[in-house]
Amino acid sequence: MGLKSGEIDSLPRENTVFTLVVSPLEVHGPHLPMGTDVLVAEEIRRRCSESLLSSGKVQYLVEFPSYPLGSDTIPGSVEVDHRAVYHLLMGIGRFLSRRGFRYLLVLDNHGGPRHQIATAKAARRLRRDGFCLIAPFLTFYRKMVERDEELSRRLGAGEARMGDVQDCHAGHNETGLILRAAPQMVDPSWKELPEARIDQKRLPHLLLGGLGKILTAVGLRELGEDLDYLGMMLSWVTSKDPSTYIGCPSTATPEAGERMLQAFADEAAKQVLEALEGRCPEYRPLGWSLRFLVPVI
């Protein structure tokens, strides 16, 4: 971001969009770089920016530097308190709001529950002040995990092939993303890696997933599903010597990565254009019903 202060102030407020990448440095198996989430988010930013500028509805796109930080990373990664994510977004959002700007597109590729909840809380807080923080991965990741039918058809992918729970980290999906976005950074070992799955019969999932089924049965569906998801994640990361990837890297292809990258970029562009029309999104990411467990001050 090489603009001088006066140059920023000279930009039109109604159709200037600022963009920001926020994702952690995290272990992604033995085959993908620790900056995988940052690399993917930067590729999405590039594609989304091209789409928005060609639409004629965005006059200027201004890039903030990428911030390699995030919470709820797997063991061996760079872990940052979720409150840092919240306060970073609040600080940048308020900086722009004070200058009269209205839109900040935040791109990431990290599914950590507290990371996503902190992002959603910042978006909601800024929205009350008339500023729109757009964070499309919060809805796109939910579609991946819940195996949204429309997204599944577009990808030509089913269970454990679309970034869902059993393909949630450095497996088929993310290996394909990097094979397309930065193939030179993928270790050749990816071709030989066997599938790794989360053991659903471990205690965290048995307890939380069982409770989730009861709550869903009595009408508390969102809370029930969030508890089931949390139980799955805890069953993975609390296991003895947990795998650094979940899914099957060896089935990945650049073509599958291309389809996922473009689907994500299209979702991002769609949300920005909706915001420009006055429809600023209000997010409910996975885990939102448990947000009281994620204080931001």
C-alpha positions as CSV (number, residue, x, y, z in Angstrom):
1,M,0.0,0.0,0.0
2,G,2.2,2.8,-1.3
3,L,-0.4,5.6,-1.3
4,K,0.3,8.7,0.7
5,S,-2.3,10.0,3.1
6,G,-3.5,12.7,0.8
7,E,-3.8,10.3,-2.1
8,I,-6.0,8.1,0.1
9,D,-8.2,11.0,1.0
10,S,-8.6,11.9,-2.7
11,L,-10.3,8.6,-3.5
12,P,-14.1,8.5,-4.1
13,R,-15.9,7.1,-1.1
14,E,-18.9,5.5,-2.9
15,N,-17.0,3.0,-5.1
16,T,-13.6,2.5,-3.5
17,V,-13.0,-0.9,-1.9
18,F,-10.1,-1.7,0.3
19,T,-8.8,-5.3,0.5
20,L,-7.0,-7.1,3.3
21,V,-5.6,-10.7,3.6
22,V,-5.6,-12.1,7.1
23,S,-4.6,-15.8,7.5
24,P,-2.2,-17.7,9.7
25,L,1.2,-19.4,9.1
26,E,0.1,-23.0,9.8
27,V,1.5,-26.5,9.3
28,H,-0.2,-28.0,6.2
29,G,1.0,-31.6,6.2
30,P,4.5,-32.4,5.0
31,H,3.8,-31.2,1.5
32,L,2.3,-27.7,1.6
33,P,3.9,-24.4,2.7
34,M,3.0,-22.9,6.1
35,G,1.8,-19.9,4.2
36,T,-0.9,-22.0,2.3
37,D,-3.8,-20.0,3.7
38,V,-2.1,-16.7,2.9
39,L,-1.3,-17.8,-0.6
40,V,-4.8,-19.0,-1.3
41,A,-6.3,-15.7,0.1
42,E,-4.0,-13.6,-2.0
43,E,-4.9,-15.6,-5.2
44,I,-8.6,-15.0,-4.3
45,R,-7.9,-11.3,-3.9
46,R,-6.3,-11.1,-7.3
47,R,-9.2,-12.9,-9.0
48,C,-11.9,-11.0,-7.2
49,S,-10.2,-7.7,-7.9
50,E,-10.1,-8.4,-11.6
51,S,-13.8,-9.3,-11.5
52,L,-14.8,-6.2,-9.5
53,L,-12.9,-3.8,-11.7
54,S,-14.3,-5.3,-14.9
55,S,-17.8,-5.0,-13.5
56,G,-17.6,-1.2,-13.7
57,K,-19.1,-0.8,-10.3
58,V,-15.8,-0.5,-8.4
59,Q,-13.6,2.4,-9.5
60,Y,-10.6,1.8,-7.1
61,L,-9.3,-1.2,-5.2
62,V,-6.7,-0.5,-2.6
63,E,-4.6,-3.3,-1.1
64,F,-3.5,-3.4,2.4
65,P,-0.4,-5.6,3.1
66,S,-1.2,-9.2,4.0
67,Y,-1.2,-10.1,7.7
68,P,0.0,-13.6,8.4
69,L,-1.9,-14.2,11.6
70,G,-4.8,-16.3,12.9
71,S,-6.1,-18.2,15.8
72,D,-7.0,-21.9,16.4
73,T,-4.1,-23.2,14.4
74,I,-2.9,-26.8,14.7
75,P,0.1,-27.8,16.8
76,G,3.4,-26.6,15.5
77,S,1.9,-23.5,13.8
78,V,2.0,-19.8,14.6
79,E,-0.9,-19.2,17.0
80,V,-2.2,-15.7,17.7
81,D,-4.9,-14.9,20.2
82,H,-8.3,-14.5,18.5
83,R,-8.6,-11.0,20.1
84,A,-5.7,-9.9,17.9
85,V,-7.7,-10.8,14.8
86,Y,-10.7,-8.8,16.1
87,H,-8.7,-5.7,17.1
88,L,-6.7,-5.7,13.8
89,L,-10.0,-5.6,11.8
90,M,-11.5,-3.1,14.1
91,G,-8.5,-0.8,13.9
92,I,-8.3,-0.9,10.1
93,G,-12.1,-0.6,9.8
94,R,-12.2,2.5,12.0
95,F,-9.2,4.0,10.2
96,L,-11.2,3.8,7.0
97,S,-14.5,4.8,8.5
98,R,-13.0,8.0,10.0
99,R,-11.9,9.0,6.6
100,G,-15.3,8.5,5.1
101,F,-14.8,5.1,3.4
102,R,-17.4,2.4,3.6
103,Y,-16.0,-0.9,2.4
104,L,-13.3,-3.4,3.5
105,L,-13.0,-6.8,1.8
106,V,-11.2,-9.3,4.1
107,L,-10.0,-12.5,2.6
108,D,-8.7,-15.5,4.4
109,N,-8.7,-19.3,4.0
110,H,-8.7,-20.4,7.7
111,G,-11.5,-22.3,9.4
112,G,-10.4,-21.9,13.0
113,P,-13.7,-21.4,15.0
114,R,-12.4,-18.5,17.1
115,H,-10.7,-16.9,14.1
116,Q,-14.0,-16.9,12.2
117,I,-16.1,-15.8,15.2
118,A,-13.7,-12.9,15.9
119,T,-14.0,-11.8,12.3
120,A,-17.8,-12.0,12.4
121,K,-17.9,-10.0,15.6
122,A,-15.7,-7.2,14.1
123,A,-18.0,-7.2,11.0
124,R,-21.1,-6.8,13.1
125,R,-19.6,-4.1,15.3
126,L,-18.4,-2.0,12.4
127,R,-21.8,-2.5,10.6
128,R,-23.5,-0.8,13.5
129,D,-21.3,2.2,12.8
130,G,-22.3,2.3,9.1
131,F,-19.1,0.6,7.9
132,C,-19.2,-2.6,5.8
133,L,-16.6,-5.3,6.4
134,I,-17.1,-8.1,3.9
135,A,-15.6,-11.5,4.8
136,P,-16.8,-14.0,2.3
137,F,-15.0,-17.0,3.6
138,L,-17.3,-17.0,6.6
139,T,-20.2,-18.1,4.4
140,F,-18.1,-20.0,1.8
141,Y,-16.5,-22.2,4.5
142,R,-19.9,-23.1,5.9
143,K,-21.0,-24.1,2.4
144,M,-17.9,-26.3,2.2
145,V,-18.3,-28.0,5.5
146,E,-22.1,-28.5,5.1
147,R,-21.5,-29.8,1.5
148,D,-23.8,-27.2,-0.1
149,E,-25.6,-28.9,-3.0
150,E,-25.0,-26.0,-5.5
151,L,-21.3,-25.7,-4.6
152,S,-20.9,-29.5,-4.8
153,R,-22.4,-29.6,-8.3
154,R,-20.1,-26.7,-9.4
155,L,-17.0,-28.4,-8.1
156,G,-18.1,-31.9,-9.2
157,A,-17.1,-33.1,-5.7
158,G,-18.7,-34.9,-2.9
159,E,-17.8,-35.9,0.7
160,A,-14.2,-35.5,1.7
161,R,-13.4,-33.8,-1.6
162,M,-14.7,-30.2,-1.1
163,G,-13.0,-28.9,2.1
164,D,-15.6,-30.5,4.3
165,V,-14.9,-32.0,7.8
166,Q,-13.0,-35.0,6.5
167,D,-11.1,-32.9,4.0
168,C,-10.7,-29.8,6.2
169,H,-6.9,-29.3,6.1
170,A,-4.2,-29.9,3.5
171,G,-6.1,-32.8,2.0
172,H,-7.6,-33.1,-1.5
173,N,-9.0,-29.6,-1.5
174,E,-6.1,-27.5,-0.2
175,T,-3.5,-29.5,-2.1
176,G,-5.4,-28.8,-5.3
177,L,-5.6,-25.1,-4.4
178,I,-1.8,-24.8,-4.1
179,L,-1.2,-27.1,-7.1
180,R,-3.1,-24.4,-9.1
181,A,-2.0,-21.2,-7.3
182,A,1.6,-22.0,-6.5
183,P,2.6,-25.5,-7.8
184,Q,6.3,-24.8,-7.3
185,M,5.7,-24.8,-3.5
186,V,4.2,-28.3,-3.3
187,D,6.5,-31.1,-2.2
188,P,6.5,-34.1,-4.6
189,S,5.5,-36.3,-1.6
190,W,1.9,-35.2,-2.0
191,K,1.5,-37.9,-4.6
192,E,2.2,-40.7,-2.1
193,L,0.3,-39.4,1.0
194,P,-2.5,-41.7,2.2
195,E,-5.8,-40.5,3.3
196,A,-6.1,-39.3,6.9
197,R,-9.5,-39.0,8.6
198,I,-10.8,-37.7,11.9
199,D,-11.8,-40.5,14.3
200,Q,-15.4,-39.8,15.0
201,K,-15.4,-42.3,17.9
202,R,-13.0,-40.4,20.1
203,L,-14.4,-39.0,23.3
204,P,-14.7,-35.3,22.3
205,H,-17.0,-36.1,19.4
206,L,-18.9,-38.8,21.2
207,L,-19.8,-36.3,24.0
208,L,-20.3,-33.1,22.0
209,G,-21.7,-34.8,19.0
210,G,-24.2,-36.8,21.2
211,L,-25.2,-33.7,23.0
212,G,-25.6,-31.9,19.6
213,K,-28.0,-34.6,18.4
214,I,-30.2,-34.1,21.5
215,L,-30.2,-30.4,21.0
216,T,-31.0,-30.7,17.3
217,A,-33.9,-33.1,18.2
218,V,-35.5,-30.5,20.5
219,G,-35.2,-27.7,18.0
220,L,-31.8,-26.2,18.7
221,R,-30.4,-27.1,15.4
222,E,-27.7,-24.5,15.1
223,L,-26.3,-25.1,18.5
224,G,-26.5,-28.9,17.9
225,E,-24.6,-28.7,14.7
226,D,-22.0,-26.3,16.1
227,L,-21.3,-28.7,19.0
228,D,-21.0,-31.7,16.6
229,Y,-18.5,-29.7,14.5
230,L,-16.5,-28.6,17.6
231,G,-16.4,-32.2,18.7
232,M,-15.0,-33.3,15.4
233,M,-12.3,-30.7,15.5
234,L,-11.3,-31.5,19.1
235,S,-11.2,-35.2,18.3
236,W,-8.6,-34.4,15.7
237,V,-6.3,-31.9,17.4
238,T,-6.4,-33.5,20.9
239,S,-5.4,-36.9,19.6
240,K,-2.0,-38.3,20.3
241,D,0.4,-37.2,17.6
242,P,-2.4,-35.7,15.4
243,S,-2.0,-35.8,11.6
244,T,-1.0,-32.5,10.1
245,Y,-3.4,-33.0,7.3
246,I,-7.0,-34.3,7.0
247,G,-8.2,-35.7,3.7
248,C,-6.4,-37.4,0.8
249,P,-3.7,-35.2,-0.8
250,S,-2.8,-37.7,-3.5
251,T,-6.2,-37.4,-5.2
252,A,-5.8,-33.6,-5.7
253,T,-5.6,-32.0,-9.1
254,P,-4.9,-28.5,-10.4
255,E,-8.2,-28.6,-12.2
256,A,-10.1,-29.3,-8.9
257,G,-8.1,-26.5,-7.3
258,E,-9.1,-24.1,-10.2
259,R,-12.8,-24.8,-9.7
260,M,-12.6,-24.2,-6.0
261,L,-10.5,-21.0,-6.4
262,Q,-13.0,-19.6,-8.9
263,A,-16.0,-20.5,-6.9
264,F,-14.6,-18.7,-3.9
265,A,-13.6,-15.7,-5.9
266,D,-17.0,-15.5,-7.4
267,E,-18.6,-15.6,-3.9
268,A,-16.3,-12.8,-2.8
269,A,-17.1,-10.6,-5.8
270,K,-20.8,-11.2,-5.3
271,Q,-20.8,-10.1,-1.7
272,V,-18.9,-7.0,-2.5
273,L,-21.3,-6.0,-5.3
274,E,-24.2,-6.7,-2.9
275,A,-22.6,-4.4,-0.3
276,L,-22.2,-1.6,-2.9
277,E,-26.0,-1.9,-3.5
278,G,-26.7,-1.4,0.2
279,R,-26.8,-5.0,1.3
280,C,-23.9,-5.4,3.8
281,P,-23.7,-9.0,4.9
282,E,-24.4,-10.1,8.5
283,Y,-22.4,-13.3,9.2
284,R,-23.2,-16.4,11.3
285,P,-20.1,-18.6,10.8
286,L,-19.7,-22.1,12.1
287,G,-19.6,-22.0,15.9
288,W,-21.6,-18.8,16.1
289,S,-24.0,-20.2,18.7
290,L,-21.0,-20.6,21.0
291,R,-19.7,-17.1,20.5
292,F,-20.1,-16.3,24.2
293,L,-17.0,-18.5,24.7
294,V,-15.0,-16.1,22.5
295,P,-14.6,-12.7,24.2
296,V,-13.0,-10.0,22.2
297,I,-12.0,-7.6,25.0
